[in-house]
Amino acid sequence: MKKSLTIYTLLFAFFAFSFNTHASFPVKKTKEIVEVIKDNKVEKKEVTTYAAAANSGKSQVTALLLSLFLGGLGVDRFYLGYTLLGVLKLITLGGFGIWYIIDLILIITGDLQPKNGSYSKTI
């Protein structure tokens, strides 16, 4: 019991501290020229914006297969970008089987989307 508690604690610490502050998803960079009126003068400024790409590059079929075979360990949640929920699902062994079934249904219906966008390939 003590060994498994230590392993789960180390696993949780590893995932908790492995987050970085950089974008881990595709970012679309766009430049546009904006006209600004200031003191009755029109100035043109170039503005750069960064937006998350609408497509996450994740496949619904892959998510479904991961959920079917490894969903009790939270691998499907890790794949879709929900790391903390994946750790929680891993610790509870798929929410004692209930969370596993719910996620399986949500992925089949397409209601559980990747964290950063939508599926690039659907069923």
DSSP file (Angstrom, degrees, kcal/mol; ACC not computed):
  #  RESIDUE AA STRUCTURE BP1 BP2  ACC     N-H-->O    O-->H-N    N-H-->O    O-->H-N    TCO  KAPPA ALPHA  PHI   PSI    X-CA   Y-CA   Z-CA
    1    1 A M     >        0   0    0      0, 0.0     4,-2.0     0, 0.0     5,-0.2   0.000 360.0 360.0 360.0 -41.0    0.0    0.0    0.0
    2    2 A K  H  >  +     0   0    0      1,-0.2     4,-1.9     2,-0.2     5,-0.1   0.881 360.0  50.6 -68.4 -37.1    2.8    2.4    0.9
    3    3 A K  H  > S+     0   0    0      2,-0.2     4,-2.5     1,-0.2    -1,-0.2   0.917 110.6  48.2 -65.9 -43.3    4.7    1.7   -2.4
    4    4 A S  H  > S+     0   0    0      1,-0.2     4,-2.6     2,-0.2    -1,-0.2   0.879 110.6  51.6 -67.1 -36.1    1.6    2.3   -4.5
    5    5 A L  H  X S+     0   0    0     -4,-2.0     4,-2.1     2,-0.2    -1,-0.2   0.900 111.1  48.5 -65.0 -39.7    0.9    5.6   -2.7
    6    6 A T  H  X S+     0   0    0     -4,-1.9     4,-2.4     2,-0.2    -2,-0.2   0.904 111.6  49.5 -65.8 -41.7    4.4    6.7   -3.3
    7    7 A I  H  X S+     0   0    0     -4,-2.5     4,-2.5     2,-0.2    -2,-0.2   0.921 112.1  47.5 -64.3 -44.2    4.2    5.8   -7.0
    8    8 A Y  H  X S+     0   0    0     -4,-2.6     4,-2.5     2,-0.2    -1,-0.2   0.883 111.7  51.2 -64.9 -37.3    0.9    7.7   -7.4
    9    9 A T  H  X S+     0   0    0     -4,-2.1     4,-2.4     2,-0.2    -2,-0.2   0.927 112.3  45.5 -65.4 -44.5    2.4   10.7   -5.6
   10   10 A L  H  X S+     0   0    0     -4,-2.4     4,-2.4     2,-0.2    -2,-0.2   0.889 113.0  50.8 -65.7 -39.0    5.4   10.7   -7.8
   11   11 A L  H  X S+     0   0    0     -4,-2.5     4,-2.1     2,-0.2    -2,-0.2   0.917 111.3  47.7 -63.8 -43.5    3.3   10.3  -10.9
   12   12 A F  H  X S+     0   0    0     -4,-2.5     4,-2.5     1,-0.2    -2,-0.2   0.918 112.2  49.6 -63.2 -43.6    1.0   13.2   -9.9
   13   13 A A  H  X S+     0   0    0     -4,-2.4     4,-2.1     1,-0.2    -2,-0.2   0.890 108.7  53.7 -63.8 -39.3    4.0   15.4   -9.1
   14   14 A F  H  X S+     0   0    0     -4,-2.4     4,-0.6     1,-0.2    -1,-0.2   0.941 114.0  40.3 -60.5 -48.2    5.6   14.6  -12.5
   15   15 A F  H  < S+     0   0    0     -4,-2.1     3,-0.4     1,-0.2     4,-0.2   0.855 113.5  54.6 -71.1 -33.9    2.5   15.6  -14.4
   16   16 A A  H  < S+     0   0    0     -4,-2.5     3,-0.4     1,-0.2    -1,-0.2   0.874 115.9  37.1 -67.7 -36.2    1.8   18.6  -12.2
   17   17 A F  H  < S+     0   0    0     -4,-2.1    -1,-0.2     1,-0.2    -2,-0.2   0.402  99.7  77.1 -97.8   2.7    5.2   20.1  -12.8
   18   18 A S     <  +     0   0    0     -4,-0.6    -1,-0.2    -3,-0.4     2,-0.2   0.439  68.3 109.8 -91.9   1.5    5.7   19.1  -16.4
   19   19 A F        -     0   0    0     -3,-0.4     2,-0.3    -4,-0.2    -3,-0.0  -0.499  51.6-161.6 -73.8 144.2    3.4   21.8  -17.7
   20   20 A N        -     0   0    0      2,-0.2     4,-0.1    -2,-0.2    -2,-0.1  -0.797  24.8-125.8-120.4 169.5    5.1   24.6  -19.6
   21   21 A T  S    S+     0   0    0     -2,-0.3     2,-0.2     2,-0.1     3,-0.0   0.461  78.8  97.8 -94.7  -1.1    3.8   28.1  -20.4
   22   22 A H  S    S-     0   0    0      1,-0.1     2,-0.3     2,-0.0    -2,-0.2  -0.511  88.3 -91.9 -86.4 156.7    4.4   27.9  -24.2
   23   23 A A        -     0   0    0     -2,-0.2    -1,-0.1     1,-0.1     4,-0.1  -0.484  33.2-171.4 -67.7 129.0    1.6   27.0  -26.6
   24   24 A S        +     0   0    0     -2,-0.3    -1,-0.1    -4,-0.1    -2,-0.0  -0.031  65.1  67.1-109.6  29.8    1.4   23.3  -27.2
   25   25 A F  S    S-     0   0    0      0, 0.0     2,-0.1     0, 0.0    31,-0.1  -0.935  99.4 -74.5-142.0 162.0   -1.1   23.6  -30.0
   26   26 A P        -     0   0    0      0, 0.0    27,-2.3     0, 0.0     2,-0.4  -0.363  46.4-159.8 -63.8 135.1   -1.0   25.0  -33.5
   27   27 A V  E     -A   52   0A   0     25,-0.2     2,-0.6    -4,-0.1    25,-0.2  -0.960   7.5-145.9-120.2 133.9   -1.1   28.8  -33.6
   28   28 A K  E     -A   51   0A   0     23,-3.6    23,-2.2    -2,-0.4     2,-0.5  -0.877  11.7-155.1-101.5 123.4   -2.1   30.9  -36.6
   29   29 A K  E     +A   50   0A   0     -2,-0.6     2,-0.4    21,-0.2    21,-0.2  -0.858  16.0 179.5-100.4 125.2   -0.3   34.2  -37.0
   30   30 A T  E     -A   49   0A   0     19,-2.6    19,-3.0    -2,-0.5     2,-0.4  -0.971  13.4-159.2-127.6 142.8   -2.1   36.9  -38.9
   31   31 A K  E     +A   48   0A   0     -2,-0.4     2,-0.3    17,-0.2    17,-0.2  -0.961  16.8 170.1-118.3 136.7   -1.1   40.4  -39.8
   32   32 A E  E     -A   47   0A   0     15,-2.3    15,-3.2    -2,-0.4     2,-0.5  -0.986  32.2-120.9-143.8 154.6   -3.5   43.1  -40.7
   33   33 A I  E     -A   46   0A   0     -2,-0.3     2,-0.4    13,-0.2    13,-0.2  -0.847  28.4-165.5 -99.7 126.9   -3.3   46.9  -41.2
   34   34 A V  E     -A   45   0A   0     11,-3.3    11,-2.9    -2,-0.5     2,-0.5  -0.918  13.7-138.3-115.6 135.5   -5.6   48.9  -39.0
   35   35 A E  E     -A   44   0A   0     -2,-0.4     2,-0.5     9,-0.2     9,-0.2  -0.822  19.9-167.9 -94.2 127.8   -6.4   52.6  -39.5
   36   36 A V  E     -A   43   0A   0      7,-3.5     7,-3.2    -2,-0.5     2,-0.7  -0.962  11.9-147.7-118.7 128.8   -6.4   54.6  -36.4
   37   37 A I  E     +A   42   0A   0     -2,-0.5     2,-0.4     5,-0.2     5,-0.2  -0.859  27.6 164.7 -98.1 118.9   -7.9   58.1  -36.2
   38   38 A K  E >   -A   41   0A   0      3,-2.8     3,-1.0    -2,-0.7    -2,-0.1  -0.976  67.9 -12.6-139.4 121.1   -6.0   60.3  -33.8
   39   39 A D  T 3  S-     0   0    0     -2,-0.4    -1,-0.1     1,-0.3     3,-0.1   0.916 127.5 -55.2  54.3  48.2   -6.3   64.1  -33.6
   40   40 A N  T 3  S+     0   0    0      1,-0.2     2,-0.4    -3,-0.0    -1,-0.3   0.701 116.6 114.6  59.3  23.1   -8.0   64.2  -37.0
   41   41 A K  E <   -A   38   0A   0     -3,-1.0    -3,-2.8     2,-0.0     2,-0.6  -0.964  62.4-136.3-121.6 140.8   -5.2   62.3  -38.6
   42   42 A V  E     -A   37   0A   0     -2,-0.4     2,-0.4    -5,-0.2    -5,-0.2  -0.854  24.1-174.2 -98.3 119.8   -5.4   58.8  -40.0
   43   43 A E  E     -A   36   0A   0     -7,-3.2    -7,-3.5    -2,-0.6     2,-0.5  -0.913  15.1-143.7-114.1 141.6   -2.6   56.6  -39.1
   44   44 A K  E     -A   35   0A   0     -2,-0.4     2,-0.4    -9,-0.2    -9,-0.2  -0.908  20.6-177.9-106.1 128.2   -2.0   53.1  -40.4
   45   45 A K  E     -A   34   0A   0    -11,-2.9   -11,-3.3    -2,-0.5     2,-0.6  -0.963  24.4-131.5-125.8 142.3   -0.6   50.5  -38.1
   46   46 A E  E     -A   33   0A   0     -2,-0.4     2,-0.5   -13,-0.2   -13,-0.2  -0.822  26.3-166.1 -92.8 125.5    0.3   46.9  -38.7
   47   47 A V  E     -A   32   0A   0    -15,-3.2   -15,-2.3    -2,-0.6     2,-0.5  -0.940   7.8-154.8-116.9 131.3   -1.1   44.6  -36.0
   48   48 A T  E     -A   31   0A   0     -2,-0.5     2,-0.4   -17,-0.2   -17,-0.2  -0.908  14.8-174.0-105.3 128.4   -0.1   41.0  -35.5
   49   49 A T  E     -A   30   0A   0    -19,-3.0   -19,-2.6    -2,-0.5     2,-0.5  -0.924  12.9-152.6-122.3 149.2   -2.5   38.6  -33.8
   50   50 A Y  E     +A   29   0A   0     -2,-0.4     2,-0.4   -21,-0.2   -21,-0.2  -0.981  19.4 173.1-120.7 127.7   -2.1   35.0  -32.7
   51   51 A A  E     -A   28   0A   0    -23,-2.2   -23,-3.6    -2,-0.5     2,-0.2  -0.975  37.2-102.8-134.3 148.1   -5.1   32.7  -32.6
   52   52 A A  E     -A   27   0A   0     -2,-0.4   -25,-0.2   -25,-0.2     2,-0.1  -0.462  43.8-110.0 -67.4 136.9   -5.4   29.0  -31.9
   53   53 A A        -     0   0    0    -27,-2.3    -1,-0.1    -2,-0.2   -26,-0.0  -0.425  19.6-130.5 -66.7 143.5   -6.0   27.0  -35.1
   54   54 A A  S    S+     0   0    0     63,-0.1    64,-1.8    -2,-0.1     2,-0.5   0.762  91.9  67.7 -69.1 -23.9   -9.5   25.6  -35.2
   55   55 A N  B     -b  118   0B   0     62,-0.2    64,-0.2     1,-0.1    -2,-0.1  -0.859  62.4-166.8-103.3 126.3   -8.2   22.2  -36.1
   56   56 A S        -     0   0    0     62,-2.3    63,-0.1    -2,-0.5    -1,-0.1   0.625  36.7-122.6 -87.7 -12.9   -6.3   20.3  -33.3
   57   57 A G        +     0   0    0     61,-0.4     2,-0.3     1,-0.3    62,-0.1   0.575  68.1 132.6  81.9   8.7   -4.9   17.6  -35.5
   58   58 A K        -     0   0    0     60,-0.5    62,-2.7    22,-0.1    63,-1.1  -0.714  51.0-135.0 -96.4 145.5   -6.5   14.9  -33.3
   59   59 A S  B  >  -c  121   0C   0     -2,-0.3     4,-2.1    60,-0.2    63,-0.2  -0.833   3.9-148.9-102.2 135.1   -8.4   12.0  -34.8
   60   60 A Q  H  > S+     0   0    0     61,-3.3     4,-2.3    -2,-0.4    62,-0.2   0.840 101.3  55.6 -68.4 -33.1  -11.8   10.9  -33.3
   61   61 A V  H  > S+     0   0    0     60,-0.4     4,-2.5     2,-0.2    -1,-0.2   0.916 108.5  47.2 -65.6 -43.1  -11.0    7.3  -34.3
   62   62 A T  H  > S+     0   0    0      2,-0.2     4,-2.7     1,-0.2     5,-0.2   0.920 112.3  49.9 -63.3 -43.6   -7.8    7.4  -32.4
   63   63 A A  H  X S+     0   0    0     -4,-2.1     4,-2.3     1,-0.2    -2,-0.2   0.896 111.2  49.8 -61.6 -39.5   -9.5    8.9  -29.4
   64   64 A L  H  X S+     0   0    0     -4,-2.3     4,-2.5     2,-0.2    -2,-0.2   0.923 112.0  46.6 -65.7 -44.6  -12.2    6.2  -29.6
   65   65 A L  H  X S+     0   0    0     -4,-2.5     4,-2.4     2,-0.2     5,-0.4   0.904 113.6  48.5 -65.4 -41.0   -9.7    3.4  -29.8
   66   66 A L  H  X S+     0   0    0     -4,-2.7     4,-2.6     1,-0.2    10,-0.3   0.901 113.3  48.0 -64.4 -39.5   -7.7    4.8  -26.9
   67   67 A S  H  X S+     0   0    0     -4,-2.3     4,-1.0    -5,-0.2    -2,-0.2   0.883 112.6  49.1 -67.3 -38.1  -10.8    5.2  -24.9
   68   68 A L  H  < S+     0   0    0     -4,-2.5    -2,-0.2    -5,-0.2    -1,-0.2   0.927 125.9  23.9 -67.6 -46.0  -12.0    1.7  -25.7
   69   69 A F  H  < S+     0   0    0     -4,-2.4    -2,-0.2    -5,-0.2    -3,-0.2   0.815 141.1  17.7 -94.0 -32.6   -8.7   -0.1  -24.8
   70   70 A L  H ><>S+     0   0    0     -4,-2.6     5,-1.5    -5,-0.4     3,-1.4   0.165  86.2 111.5-126.3  17.4   -7.0    2.3  -22.3
   71   71 A G  G ><5S+     0   0    0     -4,-1.0     3,-1.2     1,-0.3     6,-0.1   0.792  71.4  64.1 -65.1 -28.8   -9.8    4.6  -21.2
   72   72 A G  G 3 5S+     0   0    0      1,-0.3    -1,-0.3    -5,-0.2    22,-0.2   0.706 104.2  48.1 -67.8 -18.2   -9.7    3.1  -17.7
   73   73 A L  G < 5S-     0   0    0     -3,-1.4    -1,-0.3    20,-0.2    17,-0.2   0.376 116.7-113.1-101.1   1.7   -6.2    4.5  -17.3
   74   74 A G  T <>5S+     0   0    0     -3,-1.2     4,-1.9    -4,-0.2     3,-0.3   0.585  73.7 135.2  82.2  10.4   -7.1    8.0  -18.6
   75   75 A V  H  >< +     0   0    0     -5,-1.5     4,-2.4     1,-0.2    -4,-0.2   0.850  69.6  57.1 -62.4 -34.2   -5.0    7.7  -21.8
   76   76 A D  H  > S+     0   0    0    -10,-0.3     4,-1.9    -6,-0.2    -1,-0.2   0.898 106.6  48.5 -63.1 -40.0   -7.9    9.1  -23.9
   77   77 A R  H  >>S+     0   0    0     -3,-0.3     5,-2.4     2,-0.2     4,-0.5   0.881 110.4  51.1 -67.9 -37.8   -8.0   12.3  -21.7
   78   78 A F  H ><5S+     0   0    0     -4,-1.9     3,-1.0     1,-0.2    -2,-0.2   0.924 110.1  50.6 -62.5 -43.2   -4.2   12.7  -22.1
   79   79 A Y  H 3<5S+     0   0    0     -4,-2.4    -2,-0.2     1,-0.3    -1,-0.2   0.877 109.5  49.8 -61.9 -39.6   -4.5   12.4  -25.9
   80   80 A L  H 3<5S-     0   0    0     -4,-1.9    35,-2.9    -5,-0.2    36,-0.3   0.520 122.4-104.3 -81.4  -4.3   -7.3   15.0  -26.0
   81   81 A G  T <<5S+     0   0    0     -3,-1.0     2,-1.2    -4,-0.5     3,-0.2   0.497  83.7 124.4  99.5   4.2   -5.2   17.4  -23.9
   82   82 A Y     >< +     0   0    0     -5,-2.4     4,-1.9     1,-0.2     5,-0.1  -0.644  28.4 165.0 -96.6  76.7   -7.0   17.2  -20.6
   83   83 A T  H  > S+     0   0    0     -2,-1.2     4,-2.3     1,-0.2    -1,-0.2   0.909  70.5  47.4 -65.3 -46.9   -3.9   16.2  -18.5
   84   84 A L  H  > S+     0   0    0      1,-0.2     4,-2.3     2,-0.2    -1,-0.2   0.903 114.1  47.7 -64.8 -39.8   -5.3   16.9  -15.0
   85   85 A L  H  > S+     0   0    0      2,-0.2     4,-2.5     1,-0.2    -1,-0.2   0.843 109.6  55.1 -67.7 -31.7   -8.5   15.0  -15.8
   86   86 A G  H  X S+     0   0    0     -4,-1.9     4,-2.1     2,-0.2    -2,-0.2   0.902 108.3  47.5 -65.3 -41.3   -6.3   12.2  -17.2
   87   87 A V  H  X S+     0   0    0     -4,-2.3     4,-2.5     2,-0.2    -2,-0.2   0.924 113.2  48.3 -64.6 -44.1   -4.4   12.0  -14.0
   88   88 A L  H  X S+     0   0    0     -4,-2.3     4,-2.0     1,-0.2     7,-0.3   0.899 112.1  48.8 -63.1 -40.5   -7.6   11.9  -12.0
   89   89 A K  H  <>S+     0   0    0     -4,-2.5     5,-3.4     2,-0.2     6,-0.5   0.859 111.2  51.2 -67.4 -34.7   -9.0    9.3  -14.2
   90   90 A L  H ><5S+     0   0    0     -4,-2.1     3,-0.9   -17,-0.2    -2,-0.2   0.922 110.2  48.0 -66.1 -44.9   -5.8    7.2  -13.9
   91   91 A I  H 3<5S+     0   0    0     -4,-2.5    -2,-0.2     1,-0.2    -1,-0.2   0.871 117.3  41.5 -65.6 -37.3   -5.9    7.4  -10.1
   92   92 A T  T 3X5S-     0   0    0     -4,-2.0     4,-2.1    -5,-0.2    -1,-0.2   0.370 111.7-119.6 -92.0   5.8   -9.6    6.4   -9.9
   93   93 A L  H <>5S-     0   0    0     -3,-0.9     4,-0.6    -4,-0.3    -3,-0.2   0.953  83.0 -33.3  53.4  55.8   -9.2    3.7  -12.6
   94   94 A G  H  4XS-     0   0    0     -5,-3.4     6,-1.8   -22,-0.2     5,-0.8   0.818 112.4 -61.4  75.3  31.7  -11.7    5.3  -14.9
   95   95 A G  H >45S-     0   0    0     -6,-0.5     3,-1.5    -7,-0.3     4,-0.5   0.909 100.6 -55.4  60.4  40.9  -13.9    6.7  -12.2
   96   96 A F  H 3<5S-     0   0    0     -4,-2.1    -1,-0.2     1,-0.3    -2,-0.2   0.797 103.9 -56.8  58.7  31.2  -14.5    3.1  -11.0
   97   97 A G  T 3X5S+     0   0    0     -4,-0.6     4,-1.5    -3,-0.5    -1,-0.3   0.094 129.8  88.8  93.8 -22.8  -15.7    2.2  -14.5
   98   98 A I  H <>5S+     0   0    0     -3,-1.5     4,-2.2     2,-0.2    -3,-0.2   0.937  88.5  46.1 -74.2 -47.0  -18.4    4.8  -14.7
   99   99 A W  H  ><S+     0   0    0     -5,-0.8     4,-2.7    -4,-0.5     5,-0.2   0.858 109.0  58.6 -63.1 -36.1  -16.3    7.6  -16.1
  100  100 A Y  H  > S+     0   0    0     -6,-1.8     4,-1.9     1,-0.2    -1,-0.2   0.929 109.0  43.1 -58.4 -47.6  -14.8    5.2  -18.6
  101  101 A I  H  X S+     0   0    0     -4,-1.5     4,-2.1    -7,-0.2    -2,-0.2   0.897 113.4  51.5 -68.2 -41.2  -18.3    4.4  -20.0
  102  102 A I  H  X S+     0   0    0     -4,-2.2     4,-2.6     1,-0.2    -2,-0.2   0.932 111.3  47.1 -62.7 -45.9  -19.3    8.1  -20.1
  103  103 A D  H  X S+     0   0    0     -4,-2.7     4,-2.4     1,-0.2     5,-0.2   0.876 109.0  55.1 -64.2 -36.7  -16.2    9.1  -21.9
  104  104 A L  H  X S+     0   0    0     -4,-1.9     4,-2.0    -5,-0.2    -1,-0.2   0.927 111.5  43.7 -60.5 -45.3  -16.6    6.3  -24.4
  105  105 A I  H  X S+     0   0    0     -4,-2.1     4,-2.4     2,-0.2     6,-0.2   0.902 112.5  52.8 -66.7 -41.8  -20.2    7.5  -25.2
  106  106 A L  H  X>S+     0   0    0     -4,-2.6     6,-1.5     1,-0.2     5,-1.5   0.868 110.6  47.1 -64.1 -36.3  -19.0   11.2  -25.4
  107  107 A I  H  <5S+     0   0    0     -4,-2.4     3,-0.3     2,-0.2    -1,-0.2   0.903 111.1  51.1 -72.2 -40.2  -16.3   10.4  -27.8
  108  108 A I  H  <5S+     0   0    0     -4,-2.0    -2,-0.2     1,-0.2    -1,-0.2   0.921 114.3  43.4 -61.6 -43.8  -18.6    8.3  -30.1
  109  109 A T  H  <5S-     0   0    0     -4,-2.4    -1,-0.2    -5,-0.1    -2,-0.2   0.638 112.2-120.7 -77.8 -13.0  -21.2   11.1  -30.2
  110  110 A G  T  <5S+     0   0    0     -4,-0.8    -3,-0.2    -3,-0.3    -4,-0.1   0.578  79.7 120.3  85.6   9.7  -18.5   13.7  -30.8
  111  111 A D      < +     0   0    0     -5,-1.5     2,-0.9    -6,-0.2    -4,-0.2   0.741  60.5  69.6 -79.7 -22.8  -19.4   15.7  -27.6
  112  112 A L  S    S+     0   0    0     -6,-1.5    -1,-0.2    -9,-0.1    -2,-0.1  -0.826  73.7 179.5 -97.1  99.7  -15.9   15.3  -26.1
  113  113 A Q        -     0   0    0     -2,-0.9     5,-0.1     1,-0.1    -2,-0.0  -0.530  36.4 -85.1 -95.5 161.2  -13.7   17.4  -28.3
  114  114 A P    >   -     0   0    0      0, 0.0     3,-0.7     0, 0.0   -33,-0.2  -0.308  41.4-114.7 -61.1 153.3  -10.0   18.0  -28.0
  115  115 A K  T 3  S+     0   0    0    -35,-2.9     2,-0.5     1,-0.3   -34,-0.1   0.849 109.0  42.8 -61.2 -36.3   -9.0   20.8  -25.6
  116  116 A N  T 3  S-     0   0    0    -36,-0.3     2,-0.3     2,-0.1    -1,-0.3  -0.503 126.9 -41.0-114.0  62.6   -7.6   23.1  -28.3
  117  117 A G  S <  S-     0   0    0     -3,-0.7     2,-0.2    -2,-0.5   -62,-0.2  -0.901  80.4 -53.9 126.2-151.8  -10.0   22.9  -31.2
  118  118 A S  B     -b   55   0B   0    -64,-1.8   -62,-2.3    -2,-0.3   -60,-0.5  -0.730  62.6 -72.7-125.0 174.6  -11.9   20.2  -32.9
  119  119 A Y        -     0   0    0     -2,-0.2   -60,-0.2   -64,-0.2     3,-0.1  -0.416  26.7-155.7 -68.4 141.3  -11.1   16.8  -34.5
  120  120 A S  S    S+     0   0    0    -62,-2.7     2,-0.4     1,-0.3   -61,-0.2   0.790  88.5  32.7 -83.8 -30.4   -9.3   16.9  -37.8
  121  121 A K  B    S-c   59   0C   0    -63,-1.1   -61,-3.3    -3,-0.0   -60,-0.4  -0.993  77.3-172.1-127.2 127.0  -10.7   13.4  -38.7
  122  122 A T              0   0    0     -2,-0.4   -63,-0.0   -63,-0.2   -61,-0.0  -0.669 360.0 360.0-113.1 169.5  -14.1   12.3  -37.5
  123  123 A I              0   0    0     -2,-0.2    -1,-0.0   -15,-0.1   -64,-0.0   0.467 360.0 360.0 -72.6 360.0  -16.0    9.0  -37.6
